[in-house]
């Protein structure tokens, strides 16, 4: 009986870890999309009104740093997503 409990406990922990990993990845991507929407005018995408962007800009410090670091360390997003599924 203890082996079954240990197995289910390990299974639950692995499931929580993987689920947390997916949520963290989605959060990073949503932050990127939010920053892209606010600063889309830099790349030619229609953006929200300037007054709204200027009010939100002080809250964008983290996103600007993230975008800058991602631009420097540009990587393949599709490879990152595929790596999350542990396809062997």
DAUR-V542058 format. One record per residue. N is the residue number from 0. SS is DSSP state (h for helix, s for strand, l for the rest). OMEGA is omega as a letter, one per 30 degrees, with the letter a starting at -180 (999 if undefined). Layout:
N;SS;OMEGA / N;SS;OMEGA
This chain:
0;l;a / 1;h;l / 2;h;l / 3;h;l / 4;h;l / 5;h;l / 6;h;a / 7;h;l / 8;h;l / 9;h;l / 10;h;l / 11;h;l / 12;h;l / 13;h;l / 14;h;l / 15;h;l / 16;h;a / 17;h;l / 18;h;l / 19;h;l / 20;h;l / 21;h;a / 22;h;l / 23;h;l / 24;h;l / 25;h;l / 26;h;l / 27;h;a / 28;h;l / 29;h;l / 30;h;l / 31;h;l / 32;h;l / 33;h;l / 34;h;l / 35;h;l / 36;h;a / 37;h;a / 38;l;a / 39;h;a / 40;h;l / 41;h;a / 42;l;l / 43;l;l / 44;l;l / 45;l;a / 46;l;l / 47;l;l / 48;l;a / 49;h;a / 50;h;l / 51;h;l / 52;h;a / 53;h;l / 54;h;a / 55;h;a / 56;h;l / 57;h;l / 58;h;a / 59;h;a / 60;h;a / 61;h;a / 62;h;l / 63;h;l / 64;h;l / 65;h;l / 66;h;l / 67;h;a / 68;h;l / 69;h;l / 70;h;l / 71;h;a / 72;l;a / 73;l;a / 74;l;a / 75;l;a / 76;h;a / 77;h;l / 78;h;l / 79;h;l / 80;h;l / 81;h;l / 82;h;a / 83;h;a / 84;l;l / 85;l;l / 86;l;a / 87;l;999
